[in-house]
Amino acid sequence: MMAKTADALQSGFGYTSATAIQAAALPEALEGKDMIAQARTGTGKTIAFLIPVVQRESTRRAASAGGIGVLVISPTRELAEQIRREAEVIGGPHGVSTVVVMGGTNMKAEARRLAGGCGILVATPGRLLDHIENTRGFQESLRHMHSFVLDECDRLLDMGFRPEIRKISRHIPAPATRQTLLFSATMPAGVKEVAAEVLRPSPVMVSTVDPHAAPTHEIVAQEGVVAPPCAIAPTIWRILAHHTTVAEPTSFKVIAFFPTARMAQFFAAIFRAALPAIGVAPSIILDVHSRKSQAQRMRAADTFKSAPKAILFSSDVSARGMDFPDVTMVMQVGLTDREQYIHRLGRTARAGKAGRGCLVLLPDEAAHMAGMLRGLPIRSPLDPASTAIPGSIADAGLHLAPARGGPWPMAHADASGPGAGAEHIAAAIGMVGGGTGAGPVRASASDRDSMASLAAMAYSSWIGYYKGAARKVGWSPAQMVAVANDWFAGAGGLGLREVPILQRRTVGKMGLRGVPGIREEAKGSGGGGGGGGGGGGGGGGGGGGRGGGGGGRGGGGRGGGGRGGGGGGRGGGGRFGGGGRGGGGGGGGAGGAGGGSSARW
């Protein structure tokens, strides 16, 4: 290893010794050999492939000829950005430049940065192909390439990038004329097939993964809990409050996954306002999802990684490719699948450290998920084997009742009890004291407007997600809407005063027009604000939960407003509550300017 490299490792990362994968891979890779390396995220694998390619580039300097010396392909933008940062630390002392290209950024700006060549190009597959096909001179730059790295190859294949890898391979120098390093956490057949296509014959193979070691999802402590729709938010509150103030009070890192970006955004906003009531600083409550820009996501990820205490609300974007050290708990809320559940859970209990997982589901979701997750050690918090483990959510005050025909217990909605969280959640969304400062959290008028907008978008995204998943859990459209309305407007939970209004075009696209409980903006409002809009009531065929319905004043988009018609009521029979009290819709209202409508608080 060159002295400049060793100095950069110590000054930039504080490294004085090699990790297992670095010790295994570096001697062979520094000799220019092709390699297949099996190593998990968080083991120092990025350094293991950067050191040899940086040193190789420092002697060949393809960039000086206007070319690209090294190509690194990453499955995700977040991982690509992380690789770029580490490459700059190692490559800087050698005069080796690094450029990253990835979706979600300005392609023309990227093309300008690429015009003079670069030492190392880090890229996501789709954006790399865009440049190959559309950026003048880019294909010529790739002909100078002497090193090719595929990072997290198994994840590249899981995300469907096999065709892109094949296309890219046709535009770079042949395997015989370059060094290729392939890194992967697992070695399924697809990875071996890609290796045969892109590497020279007889590559070196190294692995730091114990073939006899049980994977994380088989050994980490995991618990499941079920709650009715209106009790989901208080259940999440109790679990987070217990973990951050009792189980891990001095150092905690929680990732809470939600089905949609808008749900993650909304819950982050709620808990950012509510958790300070129990001493959790709002600055450590973060969110990462597709509704944030790449720069915003990277800032949040960096803050989460470096903070001794933090809670990260996320859609699935942060489960892909990023290394978050010292995660003490992974919470998953709502439907998922087996592969996604396992991959998310893998964010905790890394490098021999402790961690735990928590799954929060609706009753119908639990019935579906129990079969899908069969064989995984997701225990009931009432199981003595679970309660014996420190930090069990059995101690979180959830008022658990034994499961009825399922593996996980029901958390009862004792939302009014001390510490239940409903009062703090209500205050956070402006319910307590009408936003006058009464209660544990102050909520200004602008805060309430912002929260109302986030609530409306979260509600719409929930409806959209579960419209596609309703068949899995056995919901009719009316039942699905009733559950959504209880989720958002059920007493004791989030407690919105009324169900958010959906845009007419959204209702039409989802095929939900006329479904009981849906509140739709007034006809002819032109997508603007206003108008209470009617809301059908519930009697006929109403599905589970409180069916929502009209009622109240329907706030609107930007501006507009007006008084909506009456009505409302409970959705008829179903899993989460019965009742046949229906209600008529009606009402109208002046349209406002701008986009979709939202609820008032």
C-alpha positions, -999 to +999 in steps of 0.1 A: +000+000+000+013+035-009+022+058+020-003+084+007-031+059+010-022+049+045-020+085+056-054+092+040-070+062+058-057+074+092-064+111+088-097+107+070-112+077+087-091+071+118-081+036+105-050+021+119-057-016+110-076-035+083-110-051+087-114-087+079-126-081+043-098-056+037-071-079+050-085-107+028-091-087-004-063-061-006-032-083-012-048-100-043-066-069-056-035-047-053-018-072-077-044-065-103-063-097-101-100-101-107-120-109-076-153-120-062-156-109-026-184-118-003-189-093+026-218-077+043-226-040+044-208-023+073-176-044+072-153-019+054-158-034+019-159+000+002-123+007+013-114-028+002-121-020-034-113+017-034-077+013-023-066-008-053-084+011-080-073+045-066-036+034-066-040+019-101-055+052-114-028+072-097-001+055-118-022+054-151-040+087-148-067+080-175-082+113-166-052+131-179-062+119-214-098+130-209-109+096-201-125+077-172-102+053-153-125+035-129-162+027-131-180+018-099-217+007-102-239+011-071-275-001-068-287+031-051-281+068-051-275+068-014-247+042-016-233+059-047-229+092-027-213+073+002-188+057-022-180+091-037-172+106-003-149+078+006-132+078-028-125+116-024-108+109+010-086+082-004-081+096-039-075+132-029-038+128-019-032+110-051-048+137-073-075+112-083-108+129-090-142+114-084-175+122-101-209+106-093-239+103-117-273+092-105-309+096-111-327+126-095-300+150-104-294+174-133-280+153-162-266+183-181-246+194-151-233+159-148-223+159-185-203+191-179-184+175-150-177+145-171-164+165-201-128+166-189-127+130-177-123+118-142-103+093-123-133+075-107-169+075-119-195+062-094-228+056-111-263+041-107-271+018-136-300+037-152-283+071-152-250+056-165-269+042-195-285+076-200-251+091-204-238+062-226-268+068-250-271+106-249-239+123-237-215+133-265-181+119-260-190+097-231-185+064-248-151+075-259-142+084-223-151+049-211-125+033-235-097+045-212-112+025-183-089+000-165-109-009-135-146-020-131-164-025-097-198-039-091-208-031-055-236-050-038-242-071-069-269-092-052-289-060-045-283-048-081-300-080-093-328-079-067-336-044-080-339-057-116-307-042-130-294-074-148-304-060-183-286-027-176-255-044-164-254-064-197-259-033-218-232-014-198-207-043-203-210-039-241-197-003-238-167-007-216-133-024-223-134-062-224-127-082-192-092-092-205-081-056-206-093-044-172-095-054-136-129-063-123-139-065-086-174-079-077-186-074-042-218-090-028-233-099+006-248-131-008-239-154-036-271-166-053-270-182-088-277-148-105-245-132-090-224-162-101-239-158-136-230-121-137-195-129-125-190-153-153-200-126-178-179-097-165-148-112-149-118-130-164-116-167-160-105-181-126-110-150-104-098-149-069-126-156-044-126-142-008-153-143+018-156-130+054-192-144+057-193-174+080-212-200+060-224-216+093-234-183+110-271-177+113-283-146+094-296-116+114-333-124+108-329-158+126-312-145+157-322-109+164-349-104+190-382-097+171-417-089+184-450-084+167-481-065+179-515-059+165-537-028+169-570-016+156-567+014+132-574+041+157-548+026+181-519+024+156-505+059+164-507+055+202-491+020+199-462+035+179-459+063+205-457+038+234-431+017+217-409+046+208-413+063+242-403+031+260-373+024+238-359+059+240-365+066+276-365+032+293-349+005+272-320+025+256-321+060+273-284+069+268-279+058+232-306+048+207-310+047+170-344+037+156-355+033+120-393+033+116-405+021+082-439+030+067-455+018+035-454+052+018-432+083+017-460+106+027-468+084+057-431+085+068-431+123+063-464+128+083-453+106+112-420+123+114-437+157+116-461+144+143-434+129+165-410+158+160-437+180+176-449+154+202-418+136+215-403+166+232-430+163+258-411+133+271-376+148+267-368+136+231-353+166+212-370+174+179-336+178+162-329+141+164-362+131+147-354+127+110-371+115+078-357+099+046-380+092+017-386+098-020-403+131-013-370+146-002-343+158-026-312+137-029-293+164-010-319+164+018-318+127+021-280+126+023-280+153+050-306+133+071-287+101+066-254+117+077-270+132+107-286+098+116-253+080+112-232+104+134-258+111+161-256+092+194-294+094+196-318+096+166-351+083+152-354+080+114-388+077+098-385+062+064-401+046+034-381+018+019-355+041+003-332+040+033-332+002+034-312+000+002-275+003+003-268+027+032-248+016+062-263+029+094-242+018+124-255+011+159-292+008+150-309-004+182-343-010+168-361-014+135-398-008+136-419-018+106-455-005+104-480-020+080-478-045+051-445-057+038-433-089+022-409-115+035-378-103+016-384-066+024-390-075+061-357-094+063-337-067+045-351-039+067-344-059+098-308-063+087-302-027+095-299-036+132-277-060+152-247-055+129-211-062+136-219-083+166-239-056+183-273-060+199-306-049+183-342-057+179-371-056+155-407-046+161-437-052+137-469-032+141-499-044+121-536-041+117-556-073+125-563-081+088-527-074+080-515-098+107-537-126+094-520-122+060-484-116+073-484-145+097-483-169+068-458-149+048-434-146+077-438-181+090-406-196+103-391-162+115-387-158+152-412-129+156-425-135+191-455-123+210-445-098+237-465-120+260-442-150+253-420-156+284-390-161+260-396-126+247-403-108+280-370-122+293-351-102+268-343-066+281-362-040+262-392-061+253-422-040+242-442-061+268-430-033+292-442-005+270-477-002+285-496-015+255-524-032+275-519-064+255-545-092+252-537-127+239-540-132+202-573-146+188-561-172+164-529-154+155-494-153+167-493-117+180-514-100+207-538-071+204-528-038+218-559-021+233-565+016+226-563+029+261-555+062+245-566+084+273-544+068+300-513+085+312-484+081+288-506+068+260-494+095+237-528+105+223-527+138+242-493+146+228-502+135+193-534+156+194-514+186+206-489+181+178-515+183+152-532+213+168-561+196+184-554+205+221-567+239+230-575+247+194-539+256+188-538+282+216-509+266+234-529+245+259-515+210+263-480+197+261-472+211+226-479+245+211-493+246+176-495+278+157-520+284+129-493+280+103-482+247+120-518+235+119-521+243+082-488+225+074-499+195+095-533+194+078-516+194+044-493+166+055-522+146+069-542+150+036-512+138+016-506+109+039-542+098+039-543+099+001-510+079-001-524+053+024-555+049+003-534+046-029-511+020-014-538-002+002-560+001-029-534-021-045-530-044-015-567-046-003-572-081-019-543-095+001-560-086+034-595-093+022-609-058+021-636-045-001-631-009-012-656+002+014-638-017+041-605-003+030-618+033+032-634+026+066-601+014+080-583+044+065-609+068+081-605+051+115-567+052+111-568+090+106-600+102+122-608+075+148-612+087+183-580+083+204-556+078+175-545+106+152-578+121+159-584+144+129-616+162+133-627+150+099-615+128+071-593+146+045-609+155+012-595+138-019-592+155-053-618+143-078-592+131-102-576+110-075-609+094-065-615+087-102-581+072-109-585+049-078-619+038-089-634+049-055-662+072-066-693+065-047-675+043-021-690+051+014-667+072+035-648+088+007-648+126+009-644+141-026-638+177-035-669+195-049-676+190-086-664+219-107-639+232-082-612+227-108-588+210-084-589+240-061-593+242-025-626+247-011-656+231-003-666+207+022-677+182-003-701+156+007-690+124+022-711+095+019-722+079+050-719+045+060-749+023+062-747+002+031-719-023+030-697-002+051-664-019+059-645-020+090-636+009+112-653+042+115-663+049+081-657+085+081-679+105+059-687+141+056-691+166+082-675+198+092-658+224+073-637+212+045-605+232+042-591+235+008-559+235-011-543+269-010-568+295+000-603+286-006-626+271+019-662+273+027-686+253+048-692+219+037-724+200+042-732+179+070-734+142+072-708+118+083-714+089+105-700+055+110-693+030+083-714+000+086-705-033+099-672-049+094-642-059+113-635-028+133-668-016+144-704-018+134-732+005+134-756+014+108-758+051+113-754+065+079-754+101+069-759+121+039-733+141+022-737+173+005-725+208+006-704+228-016-680+256-013-661+281-031-630+269-048-597+282-039-565+285-059-541+257-063-541+220-057-556+194-035-578+198-006-571+190+030-589+186+063-593+212+090-584+204+125 
